[in-house]
C-alpha cells in the first residue's frame, strides 16, 4: 500500500523541485522516489490484507504487478536522460505526472472496490493524455493527444456506466461481495444489468490495454507521442490494465466464465489477427511496435481465456518479459533516431537501423535480443511468456484458439526480424554511435533480464 | 554429469570467445577448435564407458510448479548422434582455417552455440527441453548463414527461418496438448498417455509432428527452402545444416513422433512414406541435371533425407536402425562433400560443373578423398552408406514391397548423379580454370582424412554402432505397442 502514499507525496515534491534553477536534480530525485516506492512495496510481501476501509487489497500477486510497474517506470525514467530534460521542456511536470500516473496504475492492481478501479484508471489516463501531447510544437503529438483523450474519455465513460450497472445488479462496489452474490443460487434469471455491466466494464479496460476492436487509437497515439511516453504507455499502462482485467474477472466474475469467455476469446483472436497482419506492412519501427503491442494484448488475453489458478502468474511473467523487451526496443530506437531528423522529427523508420551492427554492436545485440523475445523465440523470456499463456488456454481445452495464436506468432516472426535484418545485414550511413555508460547499464540490464528469464523462468514463477 | 559436460563445454567456449572479442583471428580459430576437440574427447569417453545397463544422465528441476525438468540422458540413439555432432563440429571449424571471416570471434562463438544446442536436442528427455534446444539450434545457424552468406543470403535464410519455425510451432501445440493430457513432460511417461488418446487425436498429433520434422529434414513438399539455403549459405553453415540440423528432424521422428503418435503412424505413415519416396526420386532427378555442384549436393541431401524419413515411418527395427546408421553416414559424407565443393570453389572461383574438369591430374590426393566419400554417398559395400541404405530399403520393403521397389531406385539414381559429378569435375582434360589447381594443403587433409577414415571404418564395422542403438530402438518399438 505504501507506494501509493510514497508516490503521491513525492509527486508533489517533484513539482516543487521544478522551482529550482537547476533541472539536473529532477531525474536522480525521481529515480530515487520510484526506487523508494519499489522498496516500500515489498513491505507487504506475504502479509495480505485490506487497507483504507476495504478499498484496496494487498496480495502477493498485486505486489508483483506493482513491482513490474515500478521497475518498468524506473527503467523508462532512467532512459529519459537527455530527452525530456532540455530547457524547452518542463521536466518537473513530466516527472511529477509520471509519478502520479504510477499511483493510478498501482491502484488498478490492488483495488477491492470498483470505485477505486475507476479512480485508478482516471488518474493514469489523465496523466497519459497530457504526456502524449507534451511535445507542444509537434502537430502529430497534438493530434495524438486529442485522439487519445477523446477516445479514452469515451471508453472511461462506458466503463463507469458498466460499474453503475453492476451496482444496480449487486448493490455493492466490493468485488469480493459481488462474487458471493454470484455464487448464491437464484430462483429466477439474474438481472440483465449484470451482463451489460460486465460487458461495459470489460470494454473500458480492454480499451486501455489496446485490445482489438478497441485498438484504433493505438498506432497513431504511439507514433505521435514522444517515444519515452510511448514506452511508458506500452509497458506500465498495459501491465496495470491486465492486472485490473485479471483481478476483476478472477475475483468477481469467475462464476460467470461461460458468459464472458466468448467475448474475451473473440477479442483475443481479433487482436492477434488485426495486429499481426497489419504490422507486416509497416515501415515505421514505432508503428510496428504499436501493432506488436496490440498483438501482445491478444496473447495476454489468452491467459484470461484459460482462467485457472495459474493464469495470474502467467500474466505477471508475460508482462515482465514484454516490458523488458519493449523497453530495450524503444531505448534503441530513441538513441538511434535522436540525431537523424526528418522534418524536425526523429526518423523512426526501420531503415534508420540499417548497419547498426557496425555503428554500435552493443545496440544491435540489444535490439536483436529484444526482437527475439517479442517474437517468442526460445532462449528469451518471451518464449516462456507465450508458453505459459498457451498452456493456460490449453488447460481449458481451447486447442483451436492455440492453433490460431501460433499461426499468428509465425507471422510475428516475419516482422520482428525486419529490424534484425536491417541492423545486421544492411549497410547504413552515419557515424558510429557513442553511448553513455549510463545507457549501457540500463539496456544491458533489460537485455540480461530477457536472457536470464529465458533460461530460468522459475526465477519469477517461484515467487508465487 | 557426463551429459551435462557435453552441453557446458561448447557453451562456455562460445562465451569465452565472445568475451575475447578483441583477440586475433588465429586465437579465435584455435580456441574454437580446442573447445570442440575437448567436447569430442568427452563424447568418446562417454562412448567407451557406455553400457546399456546404466544410464548416463542428470535431472534438475527447471520449472517446479509445472513439473518441467532439465533432464538430459544418453541412451544408444543419443550416444550415436552426440558422437556425430562432436565429430563433425571440429571438422567444420577446421574447414574454415583457410578463410578469414569478419567478426571472427562471433562467428566461431555461434558455431559452438549451435553445437551446444545440438547436444541438448540429442540428449533431452523432457519434451519442453527438447523443444527449447530444437529451436535454439536454429538461431546461431541462421545468423551464420545470413550474416556471412552470399548476396541474397538475408532473404533466403530468412525464408528458411520462418519456414522451420512455422513447422516447429505445430510441434509446440502438439507438445502442449500432450502435456495437458498427461500432466508430465517426461518423454517416457508421456508415451503411455499418448496410447490412450482417440485415433482422431493421434492422427492430428502425427501431422503436427510430421510437418515439423519434415520441414527440418526436409521432405517433399516442404523442401522449397532447402536448395537455396544450402547453396547461398557460407560453407560452414551449409555443413551444419546438412550434416547436423537436418538430423534433428529424423531424430525427432524417432524420439518424439513414433512413441507419441503410434496410431497416427499406423494410419498415415504410408502416406508419409509415399511423400518421402517421391521426394527421393524427384530430388535425385534434379541432382542429375544440376550443373551447380553445391546445389547438386544439396539435392542429393534432400534425396537421402527422403529415404531416412521413409525408413523411420516404416516403423520396424530395420527401418529405424538403418535411418540411424544412415544419419551418421550422411552427416559425415555431406560435410566431406561440401568441403570438397569449397576447395574447388576457393581455387577455381566457380561451382559450374561444365567449367571444371581434369582436377585429378593436378591433385590426385583430392580425387582419392573425393572418390572415397563419393562411394560412401552412393552406398557401395564396405563404405559407410551401404549398411544404412540396405537396412533402410529392407525396412521400407517389409512395410510395403511396392514402396521398397521405388525406394530402391535411389541406388541407381544416386550413382548416376554422384558419378557424373566425379567424372565431370575430376576427370577429363584440364582447362584454363583448372590448370593451376593447387594440391590439397595440410589443414585440408586434416579435415578430409578423418572423414575418409570414418567412411571406411563404418563400412567395415557397422555392428559397433548397430549394437549400441539396438536396445534403445527396441524400447521405442516397445513403447509403440
Interface residues (C-beta under 8 A of the other chain):
Chain A: X310 X313 X372 X377 X378 X379 X383 X387 X390 X391 X394 X395 X399 X402 X403 X406 X407 X409 X410 X413 X414 X417 X421 X424 X425 X426 X456 X457 X458 X461 X462
Chain B: X61 X62 X63 X64 X65 X66 X128 X131 X132 X133 X135 X136 X139 X143 X146 X147 X153 X154 X158 X161 X162 X165 X166 X169 X170 X172 X173 X176 X177 X179 X180
